[in-house]
Amino acid sequence: MKKALITSLIFISGSAVFPQTQERRQEEIPYIEVAGIAELEVVPNEIFIKIIISEKYIGKAKVSIEEQEVKLRESLKLLGIELRNLSLADADADYVKIGFQKKDLLTKKEYQLNVSDALMVGKVFEALEKLEIADASIKRVSHTKIDSLRREVRINAIKAGKEKANYLLSAIGEQPGRPLIIREENQDPSDFRAFRGTVIQRERMSNDSWSSGEPVQEEITFQKIKIRSAIYIKYEIK
């Protein structure tokens, strides 16, 4: 009985010492810590426009949402926009009471339109102005290949970290060994803020217009989407 007890105590004691020994050995391994950073800016090719159509009165006649929607669809066709890019944002109409009688209860519906470039955005807003649809705005912007672009940036970040470790250690005649830790740091918040891209419309004066004083408008542009990745790597030194 005593012999079994002694054996158990030795085993427990050995188990307690083993992690400490492993930890000490880990601390004794020479290492280098680096951060690889990569960035990419892309022009958005998906622009989502929020359009709200409301019932309204022209004189005493009520103009329904359906009538306005038909005209909107016709205008989009003329611009060469496929109607599948126009969708109802909310299946239920919002009701806004503008009077005290039931007949004055008007409705509005929110739509989402997806276009591919800033030039088309300008054409859409011109069409909306002609249709007297004033409630429209840019909801967000994105890119059709955003996921693959993020992967590309992450790969470039880890390559940048490896390159940094190589040239830093070469200065002292050493080389990086196996990676002990690889960790992606928090993404730069601008990666997400950029998805609410801002429309920028500038005006310039051409050489010919200086004398006449007539401004020539430049093309509408969007802020580029910035994708950023930072990778922390801890390498063993050979």
Contacts in CASP RR format, 6 or more apart in sequence:
PFRMAT RR
TARGET T0000
AUTHOR 0000-0000-0000
METHOD contacts of the structure
MODEL  1
MKKALITSLIFISGSAVFPQTQERRQEEIPYIEVAGIAELEVVPNEIFIK
IIISEKYIGKAKVSIEEQEVKLRESLKLLGIELRNLSLADADADYVKIGF
QKKDLLTKKEYQLNVSDALMVGKVFEALEKLEIADASIKRVSHTKIDSLR
REVRINAIKAGKEKANYLLSAIGEQPGRPLIIREENQDPSDFRAFRGTVI
QRERMSNDSWSSGEPVQEEITFQKIKIRSAIYIKYEIK
29 180 0 8 1.000
29 236 0 8 1.000
29 237 0 8 1.000
30 236 0 8 1.000
30 237 0 8 1.000
31 180 0 8 1.000
31 234 0 8 1.000
31 235 0 8 1.000
31 236 0 8 1.000
31 237 0 8 1.000
32 165 0 8 1.000
32 168 0 8 1.000
32 169 0 8 1.000
32 176 0 8 1.000
32 234 0 8 1.000
32 235 0 8 1.000
32 237 0 8 1.000
33 232 0 8 1.000
33 233 0 8 1.000
33 234 0 8 1.000
33 235 0 8 1.000
34 161 0 8 1.000
34 164 0 8 1.000
34 165 0 8 1.000
34 168 0 8 1.000
34 232 0 8 1.000
34 233 0 8 1.000
34 235 0 8 1.000
35 161 0 8 1.000
35 164 0 8 1.000
35 185 0 8 1.000
35 230 0 8 1.000
35 231 0 8 1.000
35 232 0 8 1.000
35 233 0 8 1.000
36 157 0 8 1.000
36 158 0 8 1.000
36 160 0 8 1.000
36 161 0 8 1.000
36 164 0 8 1.000
36 230 0 8 1.000
36 231 0 8 1.000
36 232 0 8 1.000
36 233 0 8 1.000
37 157 0 8 1.000
37 160 0 8 1.000
37 228 0 8 1.000
37 229 0 8 1.000
37 230 0 8 1.000
37 231 0 8 1.000
38 153 0 8 1.000
38 154 0 8 1.000
38 156 0 8 1.000
38 157 0 8 1.000
38 159 0 8 1.000
38 160 0 8 1.000
38 228 0 8 1.000
38 229 0 8 1.000
39 153 0 8 1.000
39 226 0 8 1.000
39 227 0 8 1.000
39 228 0 8 1.000
39 229 0 8 1.000
40 149 0 8 1.000
40 152 0 8 1.000
40 153 0 8 1.000
40 156 0 8 1.000
40 226 0 8 1.000
40 227 0 8 1.000
40 228 0 8 1.000
41 224 0 8 1.000
41 225 0 8 1.000
41 226 0 8 1.000
41 227 0 8 1.000
42 143 0 8 1.000
42 149 0 8 1.000
42 224 0 8 1.000
42 225 0 8 1.000
42 227 0 8 1.000
43 222 0 8 1.000
43 224 0 8 1.000
43 225 0 8 1.000
44 141 0 8 1.000
44 142 0 8 1.000
44 143 0 8 1.000
44 197 0 8 1.000
44 222 0 8 1.000
44 224 0 8 1.000
44 225 0 8 1.000
45 116 0 8 1.000
45 117 0 8 1.000
45 143 0 8 1.000
45 144 0 8 1.000
46 114 0 8 1.000
46 116 0 8 1.000
46 141 0 8 1.000
46 142 0 8 1.000
46 143 0 8 1.000
46 144 0 8 1.000
47 114 0 8 1.000
47 115 0 8 1.000
47 116 0 8 1.000
47 117 0 8 1.000
47 118 0 8 1.000
47 120 0 8 1.000
47 121 0 8 1.000
47 138 0 8 1.000
47 141 0 8 1.000
47 222 0 8 1.000
48 112 0 8 1.000
48 113 0 8 1.000
48 114 0 8 1.000
48 138 0 8 1.000
48 139 0 8 1.000
48 140 0 8 1.000
48 141 0 8 1.000
48 142 0 8 1.000
49 112 0 8 1.000
49 113 0 8 1.000
49 114 0 8 1.000
49 115 0 8 1.000
49 121 0 8 1.000
49 124 0 8 1.000
49 136 0 8 1.000
49 137 0 8 1.000
49 138 0 8 1.000
49 139 0 8 1.000
50 89 0 8 1.000
50 110 0 8 1.000
50 111 0 8 1.000
50 112 0 8 1.000
50 136 0 8 1.000
50 137 0 8 1.000
50 138 0 8 1.000
50 139 0 8 1.000
51 72 0 8 1.000
51 110 0 8 1.000
51 111 0 8 1.000
51 112 0 8 1.000
51 113 0 8 1.000
51 128 0 8 1.000
51 133 0 8 1.000
51 135 0 8 1.000
51 136 0 8 1.000
52 108 0 8 1.000
52 109 0 8 1.000
52 110 0 8 1.000
52 111 0 8 1.000
52 133 0 8 1.000
52 135 0 8 1.000
52 136 0 8 1.000
53 65 0 8 1.000
53 68 0 8 1.000
53 69 0 8 1.000
53 72 0 8 1.000
53 108 0 8 1.000
53 109 0 8 1.000
53 111 0 8 1.000
53 133 0 8 1.000
53 135 0 8 1.000
54 65 0 8 1.000
54 96 0 8 1.000
54 106 0 8 1.000
54 107 0 8 1.000
54 108 0 8 1.000
54 135 0 8 1.000
55 62 0 8 1.000
55 63 0 8 1.000
55 64 0 8 1.000
55 65 0 8 1.000
55 106 0 8 1.000
55 107 0 8 1.000
55 108 0 8 1.000
56 62 0 8 1.000
56 63 0 8 1.000
56 106 0 8 1.000
57 63 0 8 1.000
62 106 0 8 1.000
65 93 0 8 1.000
65 107 0 8 1.000
65 108 0 8 1.000
65 109 0 8 1.000
68 131 0 8 1.000
68 133 0 8 1.000
69 109 0 8 1.000
69 111 0 8 1.000
71 131 0 8 1.000
72 86 0 8 1.000
72 111 0 8 1.000
72 127 0 8 1.000
72 128 0 8 1.000
72 131 0 8 1.000
72 133 0 8 1.000
73 83 0 8 1.000
73 86 0 8 1.000
75 127 0 8 1.000
75 130 0 8 1.000
75 131 0 8 1.000
76 83 0 8 1.000
76 85 0 8 1.000
76 86 0 8 1.000
76 113 0 8 1.000
76 124 0 8 1.000
76 127 0 8 1.000
77 83 0 8 1.000
78 127 0 8 1.000
79 120 0 8 1.000
79 123 0 8 1.000
79 124 0 8 1.000
79 127 0 8 1.000
81 113 0 8 1.000
81 115 0 8 1.000
81 120 0 8 1.000
81 124 0 8 1.000
85 113 0 8 1.000
85 114 0 8 1.000
85 115 0 8 1.000
86 111 0 8 1.000
86 112 0 8 1.000
86 113 0 8 1.000
87 111 0 8 1.000
87 112 0 8 1.000
88 109 0 8 1.000
88 110 0 8 1.000
88 111 0 8 1.000
88 112 0 8 1.000
89 110 0 8 1.000
89 111 0 8 1.000
89 112 0 8 1.000
90 109 0 8 1.000
90 110 0 8 1.000
93 107 0 8 1.000
93 108 0 8 1.000
93 109 0 8 1.000
94 107 0 8 1.000
94 108 0 8 1.000
94 109 0 8 1.000
94 110 0 8 1.000
95 105 0 8 1.000
95 106 0 8 1.000
95 107 0 8 1.000
96 106 0 8 1.000
96 107 0 8 1.000
96 108 0 8 1.000
97 104 0 8 1.000
97 105 0 8 1.000
97 106 0 8 1.000
98 104 0 8 1.000
98 105 0 8 1.000
98 106 0 8 1.000
99 105 0 8 1.000
108 135 0 8 1.000
112 139 0 8 1.000
113 124 0 8 1.000
115 121 0 8 1.000
115 124 0 8 1.000
118 199 0 8 1.000
118 219 0 8 1.000
118 220 0 8 1.000
118 221 0 8 1.000
118 222 0 8 1.000
119 219 0 8 1.000
119 220 0 8 1.000
121 138 0 8 1.000
121 199 0 8 1.000
121 220 0 8 1.000
122 220 0 8 1.000
124 136 0 8 1.000
125 136 0 8 1.000
128 134 0 8 1.000
128 136 0 8 1.000
138 196 0 8 1.000
138 197 0 8 1.000
138 198 0 8 1.000
138 199 0 8 1.000
140 195 0 8 1.000
140 196 0 8 1.000
140 197 0 8 1.000
141 194 0 8 1.000
141 195 0 8 1.000
141 196 0 8 1.000
141 197 0 8 1.000
141 222 0 8 1.000
141 225 0 8 1.000
142 195 0 8 1.000
142 225 0 8 1.000
143 149 0 8 1.000
143 225 0 8 1.000
146 225 0 8 1.000
146 227 0 8 1.000
149 227 0 8 1.000
150 227 0 8 1.000
150 229 0 8 1.000
153 227 0 8 1.000
153 228 0 8 1.000
153 229 0 8 1.000
154 184 0 8 1.000
154 229 0 8 1.000
154 231 0 8 1.000
156 229 0 8 1.000
157 229 0 8 1.000
157 230 0 8 1.000
157 231 0 8 1.000
158 182 0 8 1.000
158 231 0 8 1.000
158 233 0 8 1.000
160 231 0 8 1.000
161 231 0 8 1.000
161 233 0 8 1.000
162 176 0 8 1.000
162 233 0 8 1.000
165 176 0 8 1.000
165 233 0 8 1.000
165 235 0 8 1.000
166 175 0 8 1.000
166 176 0 8 1.000
169 175 0 8 1.000
169 176 0 8 1.000
169 237 0 8 1.000
174 237 0 8 1.000
174 238 0 8 1.000
175 237 0 8 1.000
175 238 0 8 1.000
176 235 0 8 1.000
176 236 0 8 1.000
176 237 0 8 1.000
176 238 0 8 1.000
177 235 0 8 1.000
177 236 0 8 1.000
177 237 0 8 1.000
177 238 0 8 1.000
178 235 0 8 1.000
178 236 0 8 1.000
179 233 0 8 1.000
179 234 0 8 1.000
179 235 0 8 1.000
179 236 0 8 1.000
180 234 0 8 1.000
180 235 0 8 1.000
180 236 0 8 1.000
181 232 0 8 1.000
181 233 0 8 1.000
181 234 0 8 1.000
182 231 0 8 1.000
182 232 0 8 1.000
182 233 0 8 1.000
182 234 0 8 1.000
183 231 0 8 1.000
183 232 0 8 1.000
183 233 0 8 1.000
184 229 0 8 1.000
184 230 0 8 1.000
184 231 0 8 1.000
184 232 0 8 1.000
185 230 0 8 1.000
185 231 0 8 1.000
185 232 0 8 1.000
186 230 0 8 1.000
187 228 0 8 1.000
187 229 0 8 1.000
188 226 0 8 1.000
188 228 0 8 1.000
188 230 0 8 1.000
190 226 0 8 1.000
190 228 0 8 1.000
191 225 0 8 1.000
191 226 0 8 1.000
191 227 0 8 1.000
191 228 0 8 1.000
194 223 0 8 1.000
194 224 0 8 1.000
194 225 0 8 1.000
194 226 0 8 1.000
195 225 0 8 1.000
197 222 0 8 1.000
197 223 0 8 1.000
197 225 0 8 1.000
198 222 0 8 1.000
198 223 0 8 1.000
199 220 0 8 1.000
199 221 0 8 1.000
199 222 0 8 1.000
200 220 0 8 1.000
200 221 0 8 1.000
200 222 0 8 1.000
200 223 0 8 1.000
201 217 0 8 1.000
201 218 0 8 1.000
201 220 0 8 1.000
202 217 0 8 1.000
202 218 0 8 1.000
202 221 0 8 1.000
203 215 0 8 1.000
203 216 0 8 1.000
203 217 0 8 1.000
203 218 0 8 1.000
204 215 0 8 1.000
204 216 0 8 1.000
204 217 0 8 1.000
204 218 0 8 1.000
205 213 0 8 1.000
205 215 0 8 1.000
205 216 0 8 1.000
206 216 0 8 1.000
209 215 0 8 1.000
209 216 0 8 1.000
END
